[in-house]
Amino acid sequence: MSIFDARDLPETDIETDVAILGSGPAGLTLASKLNSDCVVIESGHWDLDLKNHREFHSINSGEPTDIDSVRLRGVGGASLRWSGRCIALDDYDFEDREWIAEAGWPIARHDLDDHYAEALRLLGIDETENPRFANHMPLGEATRHDRELRHCTWLFADRKPGGMVRFGKKFRGEFTRPGKHLIYGAHCVDVVQEGEAVRALKVIDRANRMRTIKARRFVIASGCVETCRLLLAHDRANPAALGKVRAWLGRGFMQHLRLDAGSVRSDPGQFHPLQRMLNIFHKPGHNSQEFGLSLEPAFAREKKVGNASIILRYVPERGLSPLDWTPSIMGRLLGRTPHLRRAKVMVEIDTEQAVSPSSFISLAEQKDKYGQPRALVHWVIDEVDRRTGFEAMRAFGRFLQRHELGLLDECQEISPDAISSHCRRDTLHQLGGTRMSDSAATGVVDRDLKVHGTANLWVVGGSVFSTGGHANPTLTIMALANRLAHHLGKVSSAR
């Protein structure tokens, strides 16, 4: 099996066709779909390396957020803490919306359709399966004529409720194929570039020995913050290398705002149908599904806001009797959705962030143990972001009343003017910084993910998102990696 600790490699240059820096969902998906020889390079160990993880911490200068909780070093990257929750971006997310600066992708949603389907297959999800849940009330009926909200469905990659999808384990077999190699414990400290072409990557192992990896083509797939940090450091050391994209390199950093938007008051006659409509549903032998709501595009355009989704979390109350717990226990034993007789119903909203140059990743003055500048992250929440969360909360309150499902006790700390940190949580969905654009004036990579002004350097991952939508990004990251594999295959065959 061609999986190596960098310390065990001979002290010679390594040569390949495609060098992929990063072994998260983007890098491993790309490697699995490439028909050419490739080397995947991972800074961490085979498993999550907490000591290594802490040594490369970033500096936060903006809104409070735990930037490093998803900057995981280890084979599998961010998938080491991924629940497998999947949903694609909406058509609306690709539109050019005048109230969101620089919104819109240079590609359309349909350009990713086949690649989304392939990503789902890689995850073992059969979209055509769609099991019928005996205890589910069809949400589509409730939203059929709703002008503010529409239904949406999340699919889970693991068939076990709450399972984690470990990409390192899942894709390990790919490295039994000829020409496919994975090197871990190799931290990239330099990008060697001559003119518009990258010639090599310099990596250092845990014994502090330098290695040179040469390739015809290079792909940075190191996660949003690390990708930006690496390219910014490369630009600082080689001012002529990335000059065409310097204006947007690191700019437009986004996360989804996850808002605790209040709770639902409902009587027993409302509580049961509410659980049957908005919940996570399980069925033995099938992938779990979660049913929720998202903003109707016409309503979002009317209000001039971004996209947003709404789900419910059911928290069992203290002091329940055995009669209250029995339905839940029986449901779990049978692998079905547990329904509670009583619970606190919490409203969770994920909102899209507007693209803002004032929200950015840059280089800090502090340096890591290899003398490289740490990442400095300045995250900003602007007026469009606040309005999106507020309008989504209000729309859900009206939805409950229209369908007689209860009343929403809104979070009073969410308004168009301010969102308190007390009602906001991290999503770990870090996006932007090398955004996709047809022009270097408004982005860093082109529609084929090649860095503008370079001959053989590509980027794939959350950093290339032009806008973020409300969707968990992993499925789209995998679709983009699959699309890049097809593109690199065409480039290779044309040579």
Secondary structure, DSSP 8 states (H G I E B T S, - for coil): --EEEGGGS-SS-EEEEEEEE--SHHHHHHHHH-SS-EEEEESS-SS--HHHHHHT--EE-SSS--GGGG---STTGGGGG---EE----GGGGS--TTSTT---SS-GGGGHHHHHHHHHHTT--TTT----TT---HHHHHTT-SSEEEEEEEESSSSTT----HHHHTGGGGGSTTEEEEES-EEEEEEEETTEEEEEEEE-TTS-EEEEEEEEEEE-S-HHHHHHHHHHHHHH-TTTSGGGTTTTTBS-B--EEEEEEEEE--HHHHHHHHHHSSEE--TTS--EEEEEEE-HHHHHHHT---EEEEEEEE--TT--HHHHHHHHHHHHTTS----SS-EEEEEEEE-----TTSEEEEEEEE-TTS-EEEEEE----HHHHHHHHHHHHHHHHHHHHTTS-EEEE-TTB-SS-B-GGGEE-----B-SS-B-SSTTS-SB-TTSBBTT-SSEEE-SGGG-SS--SS-SHHHHHHHHHHHHHHHHHHHHH-
